């Protein structure tokens, strides 16, 4: 693999992470968490299947079916628990706990996936994680008494499910390719959540446009880009770059919701960008490229 391939993958993942930071603009509604996730994965699966069929790239997964099915279930449960954590805690606290998941996945990538991570990537991970804490500032939210035990538990469960998804999904994506992986994962998740999806579509007809955008673009297309890039990068690099998601959410909120962050949050955004830059540069060197995943 040439150095340009992982660098290009890192830049694509960074763009995706920034785009995902805008998701809160679409999900601030009364739709139950299970139904919201259901419509996300359903519209995402339909969009990807249609695009793959039109491009004559729709194929049946060649092996690793149980891992693909497990990835779909893990994805659905991860998103459900995250949305639930926001309801019973706050976005800041939920994000602070959730993003422990990539750290755990990075620590386990060595024994489970056979990846060798450089010291430079560990530094980038620490910088990005610290920057994220400055962005979300969970200590401010905790002081107002709005945090519940259920919210913290849901966020912790979401973090654990995210770590498991990263570890289980990366070898599948490497074996099947990003498109087949995304289609299979979203299809499994949509079947798993079909009853909740039906209720959301019936009970909330006014949100169909938001459902379509959230599903087709932010879930279907984004899922393809995510798994296509992940297979080319060490899991630690993926984790660092994805910290751009909560950091960019602050910028999106400032532009569209007039939620202007304080100076400390902007410092955090800068640290996350710095960490992502280090990770992208590391990904372009031969020493940062992961060994073939074997899980």
VEXKOL-855143 format. One record per atom (N, C-alpha, C, O): z, y, x; residue in three letters. Coordinates in steps of 0.1 Angstrom, whole numbers, plus 5000, padded with zeros to 4 digits. Example, Ala and Ser with C-alpha at 12.3 -4.5 7.8 and 13.67 -1.06 7.14 Angstrom:
<ronus>
507849435132ALA;507849555123ALA;507849675132ALA;508549675142ALA;507149785128SER;507149895137SER;507950005129SER;508050115134SER;
</ronus>
This chain:
<ronus>
500049885008UNK;500050005000UNK;500050125009UNK;500850135018UNK;499150225006UNK;499150345014UNK;500250435010UNK;500850425000UNK;500450535019UNK;501550625016UNK;501150715005UNK;502050774998UNK;499850735002UNK;499550824991UNK;499850764978UNK;500250844968UNK;499850634976UNK;500150574963UNK;501550604959UNK;501750644947UNK;502550574967UNK;503950604962UNK;504250754960UNK;504950794952UNK;503550844968UNK;503750984967UNK;503151024953UNK;503751104946UNK;501950974950UNK;501351014937UNK;502250954926UNK;502351024915UNK;502750834927UNK;503650784917UNK;504850864915UNK;505350884904UNK;505450914926UNK;506650994926UNK;506351124918UNK;507151174910UNK;505251194921UNK;504851314914UNK;504651294899UNK;505051374891UNK;503951184896UNK;503751144882UNK;505051124874UNK;505251174863UNK;505951054881UNK;507251034875UNK;508051164873UNK;508751184863UNK;507951254883UNK;508551384882UNK;508051464870UNK;508851524862UNK;506751464867UNK;506151534856UNK;506751464843UNK;507051534833UNK;506751334843UNK;507251264831UNK;508751304828UNK;509151324817UNK;509551304839UNK;510951334837UNK;511151474831UNK;511951494822UNK;510351574836UNK;510451704831UNK;510051714816UNK;510651784808UNK;508951634813UNK;508551624799UNK;509651564790UNK;509851614779UNK;510251464795UNK;511351394787UNK;512551494785UNK;513251474775UNK;512651584793UNK;513751684791UNK;513551764778UNK;514551824773UNK;512351764773UNK;512051834760UNK;512351754748UNK;512351804737UNK;512751624749UNK;512951534738UNK;514051594728UNK;513851584716UNK;515151654733UNK;516151704724UNK;515551814714UNK;516151834704UNK;514451874718UNK;513851964708UNK;513251894696UNK;513051954686UNK;513051764697UNK;512451694686UNK;513451604679UNK;513151564668UNK;514551584684UNK;515551484678UNK;516751554672UNK;517651484668UNK;516751674672UNK;517851744665UNK;517651744650UNK;517251844644UNK;517951634644UNK;517751624629UNK;518851524624UNK;519751474631UNK;518651494611UNK;519651414604UNK;519351264604UNK;520051184597UNK;518251224610UNK;517851084610UNK;518850994618UNK;519151034629UNK;519350884612UNK;520250804619UNK;519650754632UNK;518450744634UNK;520550724642UNK;520150684655UNK;519250564655UNK;518250564662UNK;519650464648UNK;518850344647UNK;517450364642UNK;516450314647UNK;517350444631UNK;516050474625UNK;515250564635UNK;514050544635UNK;515850654642UNK;515150744651UNK;514550664662UNK;513350684666UNK;515250574668UNK;514750484678UNK;513650394673UNK;512650364680UNK;513850344661UNK;512850264654UNK;511550324653UNK;510450264656UNK;511450454648UNK;510150514647UNK;509650554660UNK;508350554662UNK;510450584670UNK;509950604684UNK;509150494689UNK;508050504693UNK;509850374689UNK;509150254695UNK;507950204687UNK;507050154692UNK;508050224673UNK;506950174665UNK;505750264666UNK;504650204669UNK;505850394666UNK;504650474668UNK;504150474682UNK;502950474685UNK;505150454691UNK;504750434705UNK;503950314707UNK;502850314714UNK;504350194701UNK;503650074703UNK;502250084696UNK;501250034702UNK;502150144684UNK;500850154677UNK;499950234686UNK;498750204687UNK;500350344691UNK;499550434699UNK;498950364711UNK;497750374714UNK;499850294718UNK;499450224731UNK;498450104728UNK;497550084735UNK;498750034717UNK;497949924713UNK;496549974710UNK;495549914714UNK;496450084702UNK;495150134699UNK;494350184711UNK;493150164712UNK;495050254720UNK;494450304732UNK;493950194741UNK;492850194746UNK;494750094742UNK;494449974751UNK;493249894745UNK;492349854752UNK;493249884732UNK;492149814725UNK;490849894727UNK;489749834730UNK;490950024725UNK;489750104727UNK;489150104741UNK;487950104743UNK;490050084751UNK;489650084765UNK;489449934769UNK;489149914781UNK;489549844760UNK;489349704763UNK;490249654774UNK;489949574783UNK;491549704773UNK;492549664783UNK;493749594776UNK;494749574782UNK;493549564763UNK;494649494756UNK;494549344759UNK;493649274755UNK;495649294765UNK;495649154769UNK;497049094766UNK;498049164764UNK;497048964764UNK;498248894761UNK;499048884775UNK;498448844785UNK;500348914775UNK;501148904787UNK;501048764794UNK;501248664787UNK;500748764806UNK;500648634814UNK;501948604821UNK;502148634832UNK;502848534813UNK;504148494819UNK;505248594817UNK;504948704812UNK;506448554821UNK;507648644821UNK;507848694807UNK;508348804805UNK;507548614796UNK;507748654783UNK;509148684779UNK;509448774772UNK;510048594784UNK;511448614780UNK;512048744786UNK;512848814780UNK;511648774798UNK;512048894805UNK;511449024797UNK;512149124796UNK;510249004793UNK;509649114785UNK;510349134772UNK;510649254768UNK;510649034765UNK;511449044753UNK;512849104755UNK;513249184748UNK;513449054766UNK;514749114769UNK;514649264772UNK;515549344768UNK;513649304779UNK;513449444782UNK;513349524769UNK;513849634768UNK;512549474759UNK;512449544746UNK;513749564739UNK;514049664734UNK;514549454739UNK;515849464733UNK;516749564740UNK;517449644734UNK;516749554753UNK;517649644761UNK;517249794759UNK;518049874758UNK;515949814758UNK;515449954756UNK;515950004742UNK;516450114742UNK;515849924732UNK;516249964719UNK;517749994719UNK;518250094713UNK;518549904724UNK;520049924724UNK;520450044733UNK;521350114730UNK;519750064744UNK;520050174753UNK;519850304745UNK;520750394746UNK;518750324739UNK;518550444731UNK;519450464720UNK;519950574717UNK;519750354713UNK;520650364701UNK;522050414706UNK;522650504700UNK;522550344716UNK;523950384721UNK;523950524726UNK;524950594725UNK;522850564732UNK;522850704738UNK;522850804726UNK;523650904727UNK;522050784716UNK;522050884705UNK;523450874698UNK;523850984693UNK;524050764697UNK;525350754691UNK;526350824699UNK;527250894694UNK;526250814712UNK;527250884721UNK;527151034719UNK;528151104720UNK;525951094716UNK;525851234714UNK;526551274701UNK;527151384700UNK;526551184691UNK;527151214678UNK;528651224679UNK;529351294672UNK;529251134688UNK;530651124689UNK;531251184701UNK;532551184703UNK;530451244710UNK;530951314721UNK;530151444721UNK;530051514711UNK;529551484732UNK;528551594733UNK;527451554742UNK;527551454749UNK;526351624742UNK;525251594750UNK;525651604765UNK;525251514773UNK;526451694769UNK;526851714783UNK;527651594788UNK;527251534798UNK;528651554780UNK;529451434784UNK;528651304784UNK;528751224793UNK;527851294773UNK;526951174772UNK;526051164784UNK;525851054790UNK;525451274788UNK;524551274800UNK;525251244813UNK;524751164821UNK;526451294814UNK;527251274826UNK;527551134828UNK;527551074839UNK;527951064817UNK;528250924818UNK;526950834819UNK;526950744827UNK;525950874811UNK;524750794811UNK;524150784825UNK;523650674829UNK;524150894832UNK;523450894845UNK;524250834857UNK;523950844868UNK;525350764853UNK;525950664862UNK;525050534863UNK;525150464873UNK;524250514852UNK;523450394852UNK;522450384863UNK;522450274869UNK;521750484866UNK;520750474878UNK;521450454891UNK;520950384900UNK;522650504892UNK;523450484905UNK;523750334906UNK;523650274917UNK;524250274895UNK;524550134895UNK;523350054898UNK;523349954906UNK;522250084891UNK;520950014894UNK;520550024908UNK;520049924914UNK;520650134914UNK;520250154928UNK;521150074937UNK;520650014947UNK;522450064934UNK;523349974942UNK;522949834941UNK;523149754951UNK;522549784929UNK;522249644927UNK;520749614931UNK;520449494931UNK;519949714934UNK;518549684937UNK;518349594949UNK;517449524950UNK;519349614959UNK;519249534971UNK;519449384968UNK;518549304971UNK;520649344963UNK;520849204960UNK;519949144949UNK;519649024950UNK;519549214939UNK;518749164928UNK;517249174930UNK;516549084926UNK;516849274936UNK;515349294937UNK;514849294952UNK;513649294954UNK;515749274961UNK;515349264975UNK;514849394981UNK;514049394990UNK;515249514975UNK;514749644980UNK;515649694991UNK;516849674991UNK;515049755001UNK;515749815012UNK;515649965011UNK;514550025010UNK;516750035009UNK;516850175006UNK;517350255019UNK;518350215025UNK;516650355022UNK;516950435034UNK;518150525032UNK;518450555020UNK;518850565042UNK;519850665041UNK;519450795035UNK;520250865028UNK;518250835037UNK;517650955032UNK;517650955016UNK;517951055010UNK;517350835011UNK;517250814996UNK;518650824991UNK;518950874980UNK;519650764998UNK;521050774993UNK;521550914993UNK;522250954983UNK;521150995003UNK;521551135003UNK;520851204991UNK;521551284984UNK;519651174988UNK;518951234977UNK;519551204964UNK;519751284955UNK;520051074963UNK;520651034950UNK;522051104948UNK;522351144937UNK;522751124959UNK;524051194958UNK;523851344954UNK;524551404946UNK;522751404960UNK;522451544957UNK;522051564943UNK;522551654936UNK;521151474938UNK;520751484924UNK;521851454914UNK;521951524904UNK;522651354917UNK;523851324908UNK;524751444908UNK;525251474897UNK;525051504919UNK;525951614919UNK;525351734912UNK;526051804905UNK;524051754914UNK;523451864907UNK;523451844892UNK;523551944884UNK;523251724887UNK;523351694873UNK;524651724867UNK;524751774856UNK;525751694874UNK;527051734870UNK;527251884868UNK;527851934858UNK;526651964877UNK;526752104876UNK;525852154864UNK;526152254858UNK;524752084861UNK;523952124850UNK;524652094837UNK;524752184828UNK;525151974835UNK;525751944822UNK;527251994820UNK;527652014809UNK;527952004832UNK;529352064832UNK;530151994821UNK;530652064812UNK;530351864822UNK;531151794811UNK;532551844810UNK;533151834799UNK;533151894821UNK;534551944820UNK;534752054811UNK;535852074805UNK;533652134808UNK;533752244799UNK;533852184785UNK;534652234776UNK;533052084782UNK;533052024769UNK;534351954765UNK;534751954754UNK;534851884776UNK;536051804773UNK;537251894769UNK;538151844761UNK;537252014774UNK;538452104771UNK;538552144756UNK;539552194752UNK;537452134748UNK;537452174735UNK;537952074725UNK;537952094713UNK;538251954730UNK;538751844721UNK;537751774713UNK;538151704703UNK;536451794715UNK;535451734706UNK;535051594711UNK;534151534705UNK;535651544722UNK;535251414727UNK;536051304721UNK;537251324720UNK;535451194717UNK;536151084711UNK;536050964720UNK;535050954729UNK;536850864719UNK;536850744726UNK;535550674723UNK;534850614732UNK;535150674711UNK;533850604707UNK;532650664714UNK;531750594718UNK;532650794715UNK;531550864722UNK;531450824737UNK;530350794742UNK;532650814744UNK;532650774758UNK;532250634759UNK;531450594768UNK;532650544750UNK;532350404751UNK;530850384749UNK;530150304756UNK;530250454739UNK;528850444736UNK;528050494748UNK;527050434752UNK;528450604755UNK;527750654766UNK;527850554778UNK;526850534785UNK;529050494780UNK;529150394790UNK;528250274788UNK;527650214797UNK;528250224775UNK;527350114771UNK;525850154774UNK;525150074779UNK;525550274771UNK;524150314773UNK;523750314788UNK;522650274792UNK;524750364796UNK;524550364811UNK;524350214816UNK;523450194824UNK;525150124811UNK;525049984815UNK;523749924811UNK;523149854818UNK;523349954799UNK;522049904794UNK;520849964801UNK;519949894803UNK;520950084805UNK;519950144813UNK;519850084827UNK;518750054831UNK;520950054833UNK;520949984846UNK;520349844845UNK;519449804853UNK;520649774834UNK;520149644832UNK;518649644829UNK;517849564834UNK;518249744821UNK;516749764818UNK;515949784831UNK;514849734833UNK;516449874840UNK;515749904852UNK;515649774861UNK;514549754867UNK;516649704862UNK;516649584870UNK;515849464864UNK;515149394872UNK;515849454851UNK;515149344845UNK;513649384844UNK;512749304845UNK;513349514840UNK;512049554837UNK;511149574849UNK;509949554848UNK;511649614861UNK;510749644872UNK;509949524877UNK;508749534879UNK;510549404878UNK;509749294882UNK;508749254872UNK;507649204875UNK;509049274859UNK;508049244849UNK;506849344849UNK;505749304848UNK;507149474851UNK;506049574853UNK;505249544865UNK;504049554864UNK;505849494876UNK;505049464888UNK;504149344886UNK;503049344891UNK;504649254877UNK;503849134875UNK;502749154864UNK;501649104866UNK;503049224854UNK;502149244842UNK;501349374843UNK;500249384837UNK;501849474850UNK;501149604850UNK;501849694840UNK;502449644830UNK;501749824843UNK;502449924834UNK;502049924820UNK;502949934811UNK;500749904817UNK;500249914803UNK;500749794795UNK;501249814784UNK;500549674800UNK;501049554793UNK;502549554791UNK;503049514781UNK;503249594802UNK;504649604801UNK;505149694790UNK;505949664782UNK;504549814789UNK;504949914779UNK;504649864765UNK;505449884756UNK;503449814763UNK;503049764750UNK;504049654746UNK;504449654734UNK;504249554755UNK;505149444751UNK;506549484748UNK;507149444738UNK;507049574756UNK;508449624755UNK;508649694741UNK;509549674734UNK;507649794739UNK;507749864726UNK;507549784714UNK;508149804703UNK;506649684715UNK;506349594704UNK;507549514700UNK;507949504688UNK;508249454710UNK;509449384708UNK;510549464702UNK;511149424692UNK;510649584707UNK;511749684702UNK;511449724687UNK;512349734679UNK;510149744684UNK;509749774671UNK;510049664661UNK;510449694649UNK;509749544665UNK;510049434656UNK;511549414654UNK;512049394643UNK;512349434665UNK;513749424664UNK;514349534655UNK;515349504648UNK;513749644654UNK;514249764646UNK;513449784633UNK;513549894627UNK;512649694629UNK;511749714618UNK;512449764605UNK;511949854599UNK;513549704601UNK;514249744589UNK;514749894590UNK;514549964580UNK;515249934601UNK;515750064603UNK;514550164603UNK;514650274598UNK;513450124609UNK;512250204609UNK;511750234595UNK;511350344591UNK;511750134587UNK;511250144573UNK;512150244565UNK;511550324558UNK;513450234567UNK;514350324560UNK;514150464564UNK;514150564556UNK;513950494577UNK;513750624583UNK;512450684577UNK;512450804574UNK;511350604576UNK;510150654571UNK;510150684557UNK;509550784552UNK;510950614549UNK;511050634535UNK;511950744532UNK;511750834523UNK;513150754539UNK;514150854535UNK;513850994541UNK;514451094537UNK;513050994552UNK;512851124559UNK;511351154560UNK;510851164572UNK;510651164549UNK;509151184550UNK;508751324556UNK;507651334561UNK;509651414556UNK;509351544562UNK;509351544577UNK;508851644583UNK;509751434583UNK;509751434598UNK;508651354604UNK;508651324616UNK;507651314596UNK;506551234601UNK;505851284613UNK;505551214622UNK;505551414613UNK;504851474625UNK;505751464637UNK;505251434648UNK;507051494636UNK;507951484647UNK;507951334652UNK;507951304664UNK;508051244642UNK;508051104646UNK;506751064654UNK;506850994664UNK;505651114649UNK;504351084656UNK;504351134670UNK;503951064679UNK;504751264672UNK;504751314685UNK;505751244694UNK;505351214706UNK;506951224689UNK;507951164697UNK;507551024701UNK;507850974712UNK;506950954691UNK;506550814694UNK;505350794703UNK;505350734713UNK;504250864698UNK;502950844705UNK;502950904719UNK;502450834728UNK;503451024721UNK;503351094734UNK;504651064742UNK;504551014754UNK;505851094737UNK;507051084745UNK;507550944746UNK;508450924754UNK;507050854739UNK;507450714740UNK;506350624745UNK;506450544755UNK;505250624738UNK;504050534741UNK;503450574754UNK;503450494764UNK;502850684755UNK;502150734767UNK;503150744778UNK;502850704790UNK;504350794775UNK;505350814786UNK;505850674791UNK;506050664803UNK;505950584782UNK;506350444786UNK;505350384796UNK;505750314806UNK;504050404793UNK;503050354802UNK;503150414816UNK;503150344826UNK;503250544816UNK;503350614829UNK;504650574837UNK;504550554849UNK;505750564829UNK;506950524835UNK;506850394843UNK;507250384854UNK;506450284836UNK;506350154842UNK;505250144852UNK;505350064862UNK;504150214850UNK;503150214860UNK;503550274873UNK;503150224884UNK;504350384873UNK;504850444885UNK;506050364891UNK;506250364903UNK;506950314882UNK;508150244887UNK;507850134897UNK;508550104906UNK;506750054893UNK;506449934901UNK;506049974916UNK;505949884924UNK;505750104918UNK;505250144931UNK;506350214940UNK;506150254951UNK;507550224934UNK;508650304940UNK;509950224941UNK;510150134933UNK;510750244952UNK;512050184952UNK;512850234940UNK;512750344936UNK;513750144935UNK;514550184923UNK;515350304926UNK;515650394917UNK;515850324938UNK;516650434942UNK;515850564940UNK;516350664936UNK;514550564945UNK;513750684943UNK;513450714929UNK;513450834925UNK;513250614921UNK;513050634906UNK;514350694900UNK;514150794892UNK;515450654904UNK;516750704899UNK;516850854902UNK;517250934894UNK;516550884915UNK;516751024919UNK;515751114911UNK;516151224906UNK;514551074910UNK;513551164903UNK;513851174888UNK;513551284883UNK;514351074882UNK;514651084868UNK;515851174865UNK;516051214853UNK;516551214875UNK;517651314873UNK;516951454869UNK;517651544865UNK;515651464871UNK;514951584866UNK;514951594851UNK;514851704846UNK;515251484844UNK;515251494830UNK;516351584824UNK;516051674817UNK;517651554827UNK;518651644822UNK;518551784828UNK;518951874821UNK;518151794840UNK;518051924846UNK;516952014839UNK;517152124836UNK;515851944836UNK;514752024829UNK;515152054814UNK;514652144808UNK;516051974808UNK;516451994795UNK;517152134794UNK;516952204783UNK;517852174804UNK;518452304804UNK;517352414804UNK;517552514797UNK;516252394811UNK;515252494811UNK;514552494798UNK;514252604793UNK;514252384792UNK;513552374779UNK;514452444768UNK;513952524760UNK;515752424769UNK;516652484759UNK;516752634761UNK;516852714751UNK;516652684774UNK;516652824776UNK;515352894771UNK;515453004766UNK;514252824772UNK;512952884768UNK;512852884753UNK;512352984747UNK;513152764746UNK;512852754732UNK;514052764723UNK;513852794711UNK;515252754728UNK;516452754719UNK;517352874723UNK;518452884717UNK;517052954732UNK;517853064736UNK;519253024741UNK;520153094740UNK;519352904746UNK;520552854752UNK;520552874767UNK;520252784775UNK;520952994771UNK;520853034785UNK;521952974793UNK;523153004790UNK;521752894803UNK;522752834811UNK;523452934820UNK;522853044823UNK;524652904825UNK;525252994835UNK;524752964849UNK;523952884851UNK;525253044858UNK;524753044872UNK;524952904878UNK;524152854885UNK;526152844875UNK;526452714881UNK;525452604876UNK;525052524884UNK;524952614864UNK;523952524859UNK;522652534866UNK;521952444869UNK;522252664869UNK;521052684876UNK;521152634891UNK;520152584896UNK;522352644897UNK;522552584910UNK;522252434909UNK;521652374918UNK;522852374898UNK;522652234896UNK;521152194895UNK;520752094901UNK;520452274887UNK;518952244886UNK;518352244900UNK;517452164903UNK;518652344908UNK;518152354921UNK;518452234930UNK;517552184937UNK;519652184929UNK;520052064936UNK;519251934932UNK;518851854940UNK;519051924919UNK;518351814913UNK;516851824918UNK;516351714922UNK;516351934918UNK;514951954923UNK;514851914938UNK;513951854943UNK;515951964946UNK;515951924960UNK;516051774962UNK;515351724971UNK;516951714954UNK;517051564955UNK;515751494952UNK;515351404959UNK;515051544941UNK;513751484938UNK;512751504949UNK;511951414951UNK;512751614955UNK;511851644966UNK;512051554978UNK;511051504984UNK;513351534981UNK;513651444992UNK;513151304989UNK;512651234997UNK;513351264976UNK;512951124972UNK;511451104972UNK;510951004977UNK;510751214968UNK;509251204968UNK;508751194982UNK;507851124985UNK;509351274991UNK;508951265005UNK;509251135011UNK;508451085019UNK;510451085008UNK;510750945013UNK;509850845008UNK;509550745015UNK;509450854995UNK;508550754989UNK;507150754996UNK;506450654995UNK;506850865003UNK;505550865009UNK;505550805023UNK;504450795030UNK;506650765028UNK;506750705041UNK;506850555039UNK;507450505029UNK;506450485049UNK;506450335048UNK;507850275047UNK;507950175040UNK;508750335054UNK;510150285054UNK;510850285041UNK;511750215038UNK;510350375031UNK;511050385018UNK;510450295008UNK;510950284997UNK;509350235011UNK;508650155000UNK;509450024999UNK;509749955009UNK;509649984986UNK;510549864984UNK;509749734987UNK;508549734987UNK;510549634989UNK;509949504991UNK;509649444977UNK;510149494967UNK;508749344976UNK;508349294963UNK;509549244955UNK;510449174961UNK;509649284942UNK;510749244934UNK;510549094930UNK;509449044928UNK;511649024930UNK;511648884928UNK;512548834916UNK;512548714914UNK;513248924910UNK;514148884899UNK;513448804888UNK;514048764878UNK;
</ronus>
